[in-house]
Amino acid sequence: MNFVDADGASIMPDFPPVPVDVVLPEDMHFGTRNFIVNIQQLKFENPGLYSIDVTLDGQPQASIPLLVRHNPPAQPANEGPTGQV
């Protein structure tokens, strides 16, 4: 997995490979698999469009778009401009 910004630069270049064993029975042509990865200290410097690029055995398999938005907390309706009620 590789997290990439809109310019194509990796934002986590030292992300280690995630080993996943893929074994399909002979009578299956495709399958799906869910897995959970614990990612610590991932930081998106700016809001915008990113992607998660997935490779398997060095071959690109998928690129999943990821939109990062900045949503500041809303000010309660009953607060005045200085934060006082």
N, C-alpha and C positions, 0 to 999 in steps of 0.2 A: 504494500500500500504506500502511496505517496500523496501527500497533501500539497496542492499546487495553487498558486495565486493566478490572477487573470493574465499576468505576463508569462506564465509557464514556469516560473521559478518555484522550486520546492521550498515550503515553509518549515519543513522538518527533515532536512537532508540526512540526519543520522538515525532516522526511524528504522529499527531493525526489521528484517524479514519476519513474517508471521508464518510459521510452518503449518500447513494444512494438508492432511492426507486426503486425496481424492480417489475414491475407489467406486466404480460403478459395476453393478452386475452385468454380465454379458448381454442380457436381454433389454437393458436400458440404453437409450440414446442420449439422455440428458438427465440432470438432477439438480436439485437446489440444496443449499446448506446454509444455515444461519450460524454465525459465530460472533462472539463478543470479544472485543479487544480493549484492554485498559490503556488509555492514552493519557499520560500525565504531561503537564506543562505545554500543552498545545495552545498556542497563542495566535490569534488573528489580529494583526496590527491595525488593519483598517476594514471597515465594512466593504462589501463588494462580492463579486463572483469568484468562487474558488472551485476546485474539483478534487475529488478523491480518485486517483488513478490506481487501478488494480492490475497487477501483472501476475502471471503464473509461469513458472520456469523461464523467467526472462522475457516472456511474450505478453504484450499488452492484451488485456481481456475486456476491460470496461473503464469508462470514465464517468463518474457520477457527479453531476453538478451540485454545488453547495452554495447557497446564498447566505452571506453573513450580513445581518442588519444590526444597527445600533438603535435600540429603543430605550431612551432615557426614562426613568420612572416618572409617571404622571404626577403632577402636583394635585393634591386633593382640592376639590371644588370650593370648599369652605375656607381655604387658606388665603390670606392676603399676599401681596407681593413680597413682603418681608418674611413670610413663613409664620406670621402670627395669626391667631384666630380671633 
